Structure formats: structure tokens, C-alpha cells
Amino acid sequence: MKMFVEPEDVFLHRDFVDFRKAINGLVAIVENELVRDTYTGALFVFCNKAKNKLKILYWDKTGFALWQKRLEKQRFKWPTKIAMQEFNLTAQQLDWLLSGYDVLGHEELRYQSML
């Protein structure tokens, strides 16, 4: 997805979403679950359970816009096993996600020595 202006914020919602939801249902998820303001111009990225569809919701100063991508044979690399509810992506990471790459990589491990 090439945008005319790169977004300042891109938020990926980790949990799968029922794709019968349209703009109003996705706005409710952003405001109630993520506790974020949908009127900032940030992009909010959602995925279906089969991981073959994405929806991107954003406010463009005149109304909400909803963009959707469906993969015919592949699956998106979606972070399902990480505890965080949302992830803040860069525009480059969003481009990678749309191109099929794992944008979050491996989860950081934190160990401490017994010394």
C-alpha cells in the first residue's frame, strides 16, 4: 500500500477480528479495547482468523476510510503469541507486513544471572 503521506502512527491490533465488522465496528474496537482516539489520522490494522485478509482503518480529516487486502494463496505473518494487545509499527514495517514479512521478529528474552 503506497500512501501519499506516511502516517505518523500505525497500530496493529493483535487479536483476530470478525471481518463482517465494517467501519463502526472497528472504530468501537479501537476506542474500547485499545483505548485510542480514532480521529488522529493513525492507521489501525486488523486481521481475520485465517490470516489471509487485512483491514486498515483511518480518519482522513473528512471521514473514515477502510482499506482491505485479501491474499489468494499466502498468509500474513501475524503476532498471535505475544502478550501485548497492540503494536506500534513504522510505515516501513507496515509495508513489510503487506509484502509478507514477519515485522516483529523474535520476541525479546529477558534473563538475569543468579550472581
Secondary structure, 3 states (H helix, E strand, C coil): CCCCCCCCCEEEECCCCCCCCCHHHHHHHHHHCCCCCHHHCCEEEEECCCCCEEEEEEECCCCEEEEEEECCCCCCCCCCCCCCCEEEECHHHHHHHHHCCCCCCCCCCCCCCCC
